[in-house]
Amino acid sequence: MYTVSTLRLNFCAMPSAPQPLSDIRIIDLTRALAGPFCTTLLADLGADVIKVESLGGDMIRSWGPYDGDISLYHLSVNRNKRSIAVDLHSEDGRELLHDLVRDADVLVENFRPGVLDDLGFGPSSVARDYPDLVVASVSGFGPRGPLRDDPCFDQIAQGMAGLMSVTGTPDGEPMRSGLPIADLLSGMFTAIGVAGALFGRERGGGGSRVETSLLESVLGVMTFQAQRYLNLGEIPPRVGNEHPVIAPYGAFRTEDAPVNLAVATDGQWKRLCEILQEPSLLTDPRFADGRSRSANRHALKEVIEQRLTGHPSAHWLERFRTAELPAGPIHDLAGVFDDIQIQALEMVADFDHPHLGPSRTLRGPWRIDDVPMWIRRPAPGFGEHTVEVLTEFGLSPERIDALLASDRVRAGEQVSGRAAR
């Protein structure tokens, strides 16, 4: 017989960190990226997230890159969670899900529309049976409209919401972001919605339903580019590494490597001219103010790069920093983790993984009361916490054994490591 002691938790040794969601329990039915990123952010803030996986496991476990047999994609967006494996297609599995939700605060899902209703969590059922439950849903195209039931992945939303039309070089093709930004934005917006719904519940509002989609999330960050079209009817062009409306602002060549430089005010412009030893730029009518500098950005960039290519990037970055001009290097990921500023932020946590050995992972990107959100556990193995969680929720050993014997749930191998600073 399985007992909870056979899968004992490994909590990491860490500073006493504030955990604003430490009394919140979340049932996580999500898979792939948008939903898991949402629940990871909530877990980073202290929520007890129980990742309910199908008997085949979350699809993200099969996505590379791999370290041995471990998906690093999965490792990157499932920290601080516990995993159980349940056959939700079975009556026993659906009954078990309802048992879990009765003791939960939040249910998060990213099924196609209608699946949650089939599981017994449609709006009317939730209002009747779980009046204090926050239900959060992430979809591809949203809950209404002709594409409501169509499949959608990240790049589809990037293209449809206009992001690809403003990304890339002027003479090139529309370009996707280097990250699945639609998924990540959807995860962030859903997490914000859940936190807001929980706050509303604490003020006596009861449970609520939070919904967003990949399409709405990308469109929601189009901000001034969307406003430009809505007010002026202008279709923004692609401008590569330059800012759409501010100049000089972008990537500039130096003797050895390009740097990012952002000059957004007249005061910064004057200091840049002093650093470049080009006082004539201050009286050049092409560059007299922000509008004229933006209109003549190509000529301005040529003049600036003529000066910058005379010295290496480190020379200029030091001078820009001394003059309090916003500037920085353009790192690859090796440079990112070697950067002393990034090291000072302590964004990387170390832990010992039973299969991978000493490993590192990113923490949640917050500090609360100057304390970073350190990971409590790395991403779980498939079904690692099935027995532990079911025992915790009050199921008898006999019922757990029966579920395991019927293959309605599975108990996977324990893989959580011990994390540390």
C-alpha positions as CSV (number, residue, x, y, z in Angstrom):
1,M,0.0,0.0,0.0
2,Y,1.2,3.5,-0.8
3,T,1.4,6.0,2.0
4,V,2.1,9.7,2.0
5,S,5.5,9.1,3.6
6,T,6.7,7.3,0.5
7,L,6.6,10.6,-1.4
8,R,7.8,13.0,1.2
9,L,8.2,16.6,0.1
10,N,11.6,18.2,-0.3
11,F,11.4,21.8,0.6
12,C,14.4,24.0,-0.1
13,A,16.4,25.8,2.4
14,M,15.8,29.5,1.7
15,P,15.3,32.9,3.4
16,S,12.0,33.4,5.1
17,A,10.2,34.9,2.1
18,P,6.7,36.5,2.1
19,Q,4.2,34.3,0.4
20,P,1.1,36.4,-0.4
21,L,-0.8,33.5,-1.9
22,S,0.3,30.9,0.6
23,D,-3.2,30.1,1.8
24,I,-4.5,29.6,-1.8
25,R,-4.9,26.2,-3.4
26,I,-5.1,26.0,-7.2
27,I,-6.2,23.0,-9.3
28,D,-4.3,23.3,-12.6
29,L,-5.8,21.5,-15.6
30,T,-3.6,23.4,-18.1
31,R,-1.1,22.1,-20.5
32,A,1.5,23.3,-23.0
33,L,2.7,26.9,-22.2
34,A,0.1,29.6,-21.6
35,G,-1.7,28.0,-18.7
36,P,1.3,26.4,-17.0
37,F,3.1,29.8,-17.1
38,C,0.1,31.4,-15.4
39,T,0.0,28.8,-12.6
40,T,3.8,28.9,-12.2
41,L,3.6,32.7,-11.6
42,L,0.8,32.0,-9.0
43,A,2.9,29.2,-7.4
44,D,5.9,31.6,-7.3
45,L,3.7,33.8,-5.1
46,G,3.1,31.0,-2.7
47,A,0.0,29.2,-4.0
48,D,-0.3,25.5,-3.7
49,V,-0.7,24.5,-7.3
50,I,-1.7,20.9,-8.0
51,K,-1.0,20.1,-11.6
52,V,-3.6,17.5,-12.8
53,E,-2.2,15.7,-15.8
54,S,-3.8,13.2,-18.1
55,L,-2.5,9.6,-18.1
56,G,-0.4,10.6,-21.1
57,G,1.1,13.5,-19.3
58,D,1.3,17.2,-20.3
59,M,2.3,17.5,-23.9
60,I,5.1,19.9,-22.9
61,R,7.0,17.0,-21.4
62,S,7.7,15.8,-24.9
63,W,9.0,19.1,-26.1
64,G,12.8,19.8,-26.3
65,P,15.4,20.8,-25.6
66,Y,16.3,17.9,-23.4
67,D,18.8,17.3,-20.7
68,G,18.9,13.5,-20.8
69,D,15.3,12.5,-20.7
70,I,14.1,15.7,-19.0
71,S,12.3,18.3,-21.0
72,L,13.8,21.7,-20.2
73,Y,10.7,23.3,-21.7
74,H,8.7,21.6,-18.9
75,L,11.3,22.4,-16.3
76,S,11.1,26.1,-17.1
77,V,7.4,26.7,-16.5
78,N,6.3,24.1,-13.9
79,R,8.4,25.0,-10.8
80,N,6.7,25.1,-7.4
81,K,3.9,22.7,-8.4
82,R,2.9,19.2,-7.5
83,S,1.8,16.7,-10.1
84,I,-1.0,14.1,-10.1
85,A,-2.1,11.9,-13.0
86,V,-5.8,11.3,-13.4
87,D,-8.0,9.9,-16.2
88,L,-10.5,12.7,-16.6
89,H,-12.3,10.7,-19.3
90,S,-13.5,8.2,-16.7
91,E,-16.3,8.6,-14.2
92,D,-13.9,7.9,-11.3
93,G,-11.5,10.6,-12.6
94,R,-14.2,13.2,-12.9
95,E,-15.5,12.4,-9.5
96,L,-12.0,12.7,-8.1
97,L,-11.6,16.1,-9.8
98,H,-14.7,17.4,-8.1
99,D,-13.3,16.1,-4.7
100,L,-10.2,18.2,-5.3
101,V,-12.1,21.3,-6.4
102,R,-14.2,21.3,-3.3
103,D,-11.2,22.1,-1.2
104,A,-9.7,24.6,-3.8
105,D,-9.8,28.3,-4.4
106,V,-9.0,28.4,-8.1
107,L,-9.5,26.2,-11.1
108,V,-7.4,27.0,-14.2
109,E,-7.9,25.4,-17.6
110,N,-7.0,25.9,-21.2
111,F,-9.1,23.2,-22.9
112,R,-11.0,23.9,-26.1
113,P,-14.4,25.6,-25.3
114,G,-17.0,23.3,-23.9
115,V,-14.7,20.7,-22.3
116,L,-14.9,22.3,-18.9
117,D,-18.7,22.2,-19.1
118,D,-18.5,18.5,-19.9
119,L,-16.4,17.9,-16.8
120,G,-19.2,19.5,-14.7
121,F,-17.8,23.0,-14.3
122,G,-20.0,25.1,-16.6
123,P,-21.1,28.5,-15.3
124,S,-24.4,27.3,-13.8
125,S,-22.9,24.2,-12.2
126,V,-20.1,26.3,-10.6
127,A,-22.5,28.9,-9.3
128,R,-24.6,26.2,-7.7
129,D,-21.9,23.9,-6.4
130,Y,-18.8,26.1,-5.9
131,P,-20.0,29.7,-5.3
132,D,-16.6,30.8,-4.0
133,L,-14.5,29.2,-6.8
134,V,-12.5,31.4,-9.2
135,V,-12.4,29.7,-12.6
136,A,-9.8,30.9,-15.1
137,S,-9.8,30.0,-18.7
138,V,-7.2,30.6,-21.5
139,S,-8.3,30.0,-25.1
140,G,-6.9,30.6,-28.5
141,F,-9.4,33.0,-30.0
142,G,-11.7,33.8,-27.1
143,P,-15.1,32.6,-25.9
144,R,-17.2,34.0,-28.8
145,G,-17.0,34.7,-32.5
146,P,-16.6,32.5,-35.6
147,L,-13.2,31.1,-34.6
148,R,-14.2,30.3,-31.0
149,D,-13.8,26.5,-31.5
150,D,-10.8,26.6,-33.8
151,P,-7.3,25.5,-32.7
152,C,-4.8,28.2,-32.1
153,F,-1.1,28.3,-31.3
154,D,1.2,31.2,-30.4
155,Q,2.4,32.2,-33.8
156,I,-1.1,32.3,-35.2
157,A,-2.1,34.8,-32.5
158,Q,1.1,36.9,-33.1
159,G,0.2,37.2,-36.8
160,M,-3.5,37.8,-36.4
161,A,-3.2,40.4,-33.6
162,G,-0.7,42.5,-35.7
163,L,2.5,41.9,-33.7
164,M,4.3,40.3,-36.6
165,S,3.4,43.2,-38.9
166,V,5.4,45.6,-36.7
167,T,8.3,43.2,-36.0
168,G,11.2,42.7,-38.4
169,T,13.2,44.9,-40.8
170,P,11.6,47.3,-43.2
171,D,12.7,45.4,-46.2
172,G,12.1,41.9,-44.7
173,E,9.1,39.7,-44.0
174,P,6.8,40.0,-41.0
175,M,8.6,38.4,-38.1
176,R,7.5,36.5,-35.0
177,S,9.0,37.2,-31.6
178,G,11.9,35.1,-30.5
179,L,9.8,33.7,-27.7
180,P,6.2,32.4,-27.8
181,I,5.0,35.8,-26.5
182,A,1.3,35.2,-27.1
183,D,1.4,32.2,-24.7
184,L,3.5,34.0,-22.1
185,L,1.3,37.2,-22.2
186,S,-1.8,35.1,-21.9
187,G,-0.3,33.4,-18.8
188,M,0.6,36.7,-17.2
189,F,-2.8,38.2,-17.9
190,T,-4.6,35.2,-16.6
191,A,-2.5,35.3,-13.4
192,I,-3.3,39.0,-12.9
193,G,-7.0,38.2,-13.5
194,V,-6.9,35.4,-10.9
195,A,-5.2,37.6,-8.3
196,G,-7.8,40.3,-8.9
197,A,-10.6,37.8,-8.6
198,L,-9.3,36.5,-5.4
199,F,-9.0,40.0,-4.0
200,G,-12.6,40.7,-5.1
201,R,-13.7,37.5,-3.3
202,E,-12.0,38.6,-0.1
203,R,-14.1,41.8,-0.3
204,G,-17.3,39.7,-0.3
205,G,-17.7,39.3,-4.1
206,G,-17.8,35.5,-4.1
207,G,-16.2,33.5,-6.9
208,S,-15.9,34.7,-10.5
209,R,-14.8,33.6,-14.0
210,V,-11.7,35.0,-15.5
211,E,-11.2,34.6,-19.3
212,T,-8.6,35.7,-21.8
213,S,-7.1,34.3,-25.0
214,L,-3.9,34.3,-27.0
215,L,-5.5,36.7,-29.5
216,E,-6.7,39.2,-26.9
217,S,-3.5,39.1,-25.0
218,V,-1.3,40.1,-27.9
219,L,-3.8,42.7,-29.1
220,G,-3.9,44.0,-25.5
221,V,-0.2,45.0,-25.6
222,M,-0.3,46.6,-29.0
223,T,-0.9,49.9,-27.1
224,F,0.3,53.0,-29.0
225,Q,0.6,51.1,-32.3
226,A,-3.0,50.1,-32.1
227,Q,-4.0,53.6,-31.0
228,R,-2.1,55.1,-33.9
229,Y,-4.3,53.2,-36.3
230,L,-7.5,53.8,-34.4
231,N,-6.9,57.6,-34.3
232,L,-5.0,58.3,-37.4
233,G,-5.7,55.3,-39.7
234,E,-2.0,54.8,-40.1
235,I,-0.6,51.3,-40.5
236,P,2.7,51.2,-38.6
237,P,5.7,50.0,-40.6
238,R,8.4,47.6,-39.5
239,V,11.4,49.5,-38.2
240,G,13.8,46.7,-37.2
241,N,15.7,47.5,-34.0
242,E,14.7,51.1,-34.0
243,H,12.0,52.6,-31.9
244,P,8.9,53.3,-34.0
245,V,8.6,57.0,-32.9
246,I,11.7,58.0,-30.9
247,A,15.2,58.6,-32.3
248,P,18.0,58.0,-31.7
249,Y,16.7,54.8,-30.0
250,G,17.8,51.4,-31.0
251,A,20.9,49.2,-31.8
252,F,24.0,51.0,-33.0
253,R,27.3,49.6,-34.4
254,T,30.6,50.2,-32.5
255,E,34.1,49.0,-33.3
256,D,33.4,45.5,-32.1
257,A,29.8,44.9,-31.2
258,P,26.4,46.7,-31.4
259,V,25.0,48.4,-28.3
260,N,21.5,49.5,-27.4
261,L,21.1,53.2,-26.9
262,A,17.9,55.1,-26.0
263,V,17.8,58.9,-26.1
264,A,14.2,60.0,-25.4
265,T,14.6,63.6,-24.1
266,D,16.2,66.8,-25.2
267,G,18.5,66.7,-22.2
268,Q,19.7,63.2,-23.1
269,W,20.2,64.4,-26.7
270,K,22.5,67.2,-25.6
271,R,24.5,64.8,-23.4
272,L,24.9,62.4,-26.3
273,C,26.2,65.2,-28.6
274,E,28.7,66.1,-25.9
275,I,29.9,62.5,-25.6
276,L,30.2,62.1,-29.4
277,Q,32.0,65.5,-29.5
278,E,29.6,66.6,-32.2
279,P,28.2,70.0,-31.1
280,S,27.1,70.8,-34.6
281,L,24.3,68.2,-34.2
282,L,22.7,70.5,-31.7
283,T,22.2,73.3,-34.4
284,D,21.4,71.0,-37.3
285,P,17.7,71.6,-38.2
286,R,17.2,68.0,-39.1
287,F,17.7,67.1,-35.4
288,A,16.3,70.1,-33.7
289,D,13.6,68.3,-31.7
290,G,12.2,64.9,-31.1
291,R,9.9,65.0,-34.1
292,S,12.6,66.0,-36.5
293,R,15.1,63.5,-35.1
294,S,12.5,60.8,-35.7
295,A,11.7,62.0,-39.2
296,N,15.5,61.9,-40.0
297,R,16.4,58.8,-38.1
298,H,18.4,57.2,-40.9
299,A,20.7,60.2,-41.4
300,L,21.0,60.6,-37.6
301,K,22.0,56.9,-37.2
302,E,24.6,57.2,-39.9
303,V,26.2,60.2,-38.1
304,I,26.2,58.5,-34.7
305,E,27.7,55.3,-36.0
306,Q,30.5,57.1,-37.7
307,R,31.6,58.2,-34.2
308,L,30.8,54.9,-32.4
309,T,32.7,52.7,-34.7
310,G,35.9,54.4,-33.7
311,H,35.9,52.7,-30.3
312,P,34.8,49.3,-28.8
313,S,31.5,48.9,-27.2
314,A,32.9,48.8,-23.6
315,H,34.3,52.3,-24.1
316,W,31.0,53.7,-25.1
317,L,28.9,51.9,-22.6
318,E,31.0,53.3,-19.8
319,R,30.7,56.8,-21.1
320,F,27.0,56.5,-21.6
321,R,26.6,55.2,-18.1
322,T,28.7,58.1,-16.7
323,A,26.4,60.5,-18.5
324,E,23.3,58.7,-17.3
325,L,22.2,57.8,-20.8
326,P,20.1,54.6,-21.0
327,A,22.3,52.1,-22.8
328,G,23.3,48.5,-22.6
329,P,25.0,45.5,-24.3
330,I,23.2,43.1,-26.5
331,H,23.8,39.7,-24.9
332,D,23.4,36.2,-26.0
333,L,22.3,34.0,-23.1
334,A,25.9,33.2,-22.1
335,G,26.4,37.0,-21.7
336,V,23.1,37.3,-19.9
337,F,24.2,35.0,-17.0
338,D,27.7,36.4,-16.9
339,D,26.4,40.0,-16.5
340,I,27.2,41.3,-13.0
341,Q,23.9,43.2,-12.8
342,I,21.9,40.1,-13.6
343,Q,24.0,38.1,-11.1
344,A,23.2,40.8,-8.4
345,L,19.5,40.3,-8.9
346,E,19.8,36.6,-7.9
347,M,17.4,35.5,-10.6
348,V,18.9,32.0,-10.7
349,A,18.3,29.4,-8.1
350,D,20.3,26.2,-7.6
351,F,18.9,22.8,-6.8
352,D,19.9,19.1,-6.9
353,H,17.9,17.1,-9.4
354,P,17.9,13.3,-8.8
355,H,18.4,12.7,-12.6
356,L,20.3,15.8,-13.7
357,G,22.4,16.5,-10.6
358,P,23.2,20.1,-9.7
359,S,21.0,22.3,-11.7
360,R,19.9,25.9,-12.0
361,T,16.5,27.5,-12.8
362,L,15.0,30.9,-13.0
363,R,12.9,32.1,-10.1
364,G,9.8,34.3,-10.3
365,P,10.6,37.9,-11.3
366,W,9.4,39.6,-8.1
367,R,10.7,40.9,-4.8
368,I,8.3,41.6,-2.0
369,D,9.7,43.6,0.9
370,D,13.1,43.2,-0.8
371,V,12.9,39.4,-0.6
372,P,13.0,37.5,-3.9
373,M,10.5,34.7,-4.7
374,W,12.7,31.7,-4.3
375,I,11.6,28.3,-5.7
376,R,10.2,25.8,-3.2
377,R,10.5,22.9,-5.5
378,P,11.6,22.3,-9.1
379,A,9.1,21.1,-11.8
380,P,7.5,17.8,-10.7
381,G,7.9,14.4,-12.3
382,F,4.8,13.0,-14.0
383,G,2.3,12.0,-11.3
384,E,5.0,12.4,-8.6
385,H,2.6,13.6,-5.9
386,T,-0.5,11.6,-6.8
387,V,-0.6,9.6,-3.5
388,E,0.6,12.5,-1.4
389,V,-2.1,14.8,-2.7
390,L,-5.0,12.3,-2.6
391,T,-4.0,11.4,1.0
392,E,-3.9,15.1,1.9
393,F,-7.4,15.6,0.4
394,G,-8.7,12.9,2.7
395,L,-9.0,9.8,0.4
396,S,-8.6,6.6,2.3
397,P,-5.6,4.3,1.5
398,E,-8.2,1.7,0.3
399,R,-9.7,4.2,-2.2
400,I,-6.3,5.3,-3.4
401,D,-5.2,1.7,-4.0
402,A,-8.5,1.0,-5.9
403,L,-7.9,4.0,-8.1
404,L,-4.3,2.9,-8.8
405,A,-5.4,-0.7,-9.5
406,S,-8.1,0.5,-12.0
407,D,-5.5,2.8,-13.7
408,R,-7.8,5.8,-13.1
409,V,-4.9,7.5,-11.5
410,R,-1.1,6.9,-11.7
411,A,1.6,7.5,-9.2
412,G,4.8,8.5,-11.0
413,E,8.4,8.4,-9.9
414,Q,9.6,11.0,-7.4
415,V,12.0,13.4,-9.1
416,S,11.8,16.6,-7.1
417,G,15.2,17.9,-6.0
418,R,16.2,20.0,-3.0
419,A,16.5,23.6,-4.0
420,A,18.8,26.1,-2.4
421,R,20.0,29.7,-2.9
